[in-house]
Amino acid sequence: MTGKRLPMARDSVGLSAIERRQQNRKRLPSWFRTNLPTGKTQIAFNEVRKNVLEHELNTVCQEARCPNIHDCWGKGTATFMVAGEQCTRACRFCAVGTVKNPPPLDQEEPENLAEAVDLMGVNYAVITCVNRDELSDAGASHYRACLEAVHRRNPNVGLEFLCSDLNGDKEALAHLLNDLELLVFAHNVECVPRLDSKVRDHRASFAQSIEILKEAKRLRPDILTKSSIMVGVGETDAEITETMQLLRDAGVDLLTIGQYLAPSPKHLPIDRFPEPEMFSQWDQEARLMGFKAVACGPLVRSSYRGGLLYEEARNGGESVTYGDCETL
């Protein structure tokens, strides 16, 4: 008897590395959920969204499909990325594209950014950037020009800058920060020191990041410094606590801790999902260490509720609480 051969099921032996990662990808736990804004927050979100659509503006919030977009826009905070869409580094957790020689910097970007912030109608803007290792000052002059342009056009908008490590160049950092109108200087260490080589590009290191944060505080003690840690990339609970203390010892004022989520099967796989109770514990530990404001929860990102985090640090109290972060 003859007939068509039935296709054989493929087993894991015949799969590519990416296919195996996709097959073994961890499911999101039940506590990953988002709530839509209500009341005044919804009105504020709708107004910002209307401005974005009407003027065809681009933000990191949209492009990264951030789960907190309703929450942050509803509270007047938005995040913008400058210096291009491609990075000179290849960190294993990051969705931004990598290229050795990116296109030249857009000289019109500072004024275009200032216009976008103005048209969007936010009261707090987080400006972030890609790494530009090929530039002599790692992009510091361009970053400064962008921040100055936003302040000139929008003097009442609070500014936070999430900076690269500038190749560890302290002179470039001094040029960036000297007399700059800025509320928060942020630089993310991303992971615990032991995992640098696994998670980050070989040109990045915890030691270099700490030096940039220390120097920023030395140069501008009037500016709050901030950093962020991802969990779920292979660290232990004890290492998170140790890393928090290293950041506090470096004078870092603001801290965010959130769950790593792999952008694609090609990226670093997720190691674990700490439960909400663990985030609550880290939150309290950070406050006891002396951080002036903390945002700690599964869906927290480094710019999460940036304006509120700043206000908490300046005014005291816990305006950005763990409970809020748990049910974004």
ABEGO torsion letter per residue (X at the ends): XBEBBBBBBBBAAABBAAAAAAAABBBBBAABBBBBBBEAAAAAAAAAAAAAAAAGBBBAAAAAGBAAAAAAAAAGBBBBBBGEABBABBBAABABBBBABBBBBBAAAAAAAAAAAAAAGBABBBBBBBBBAABAAGGAAAAAAAAAAAAAABAABBBBBBBBAGGGBAAAAAAAABGBBBABBBBBAGBBAAAAAAABBAABBAAAAAAAAAAAAAABAABBBBBBBBBGAGBBAAAAAAAAAAAAAAGBABBBBBBBBBABAABBBBABBBBAAAAAAAAAAAAAAGBABBBBBAABBAABGAAAAAAAAAAEEBABBAAAAABX
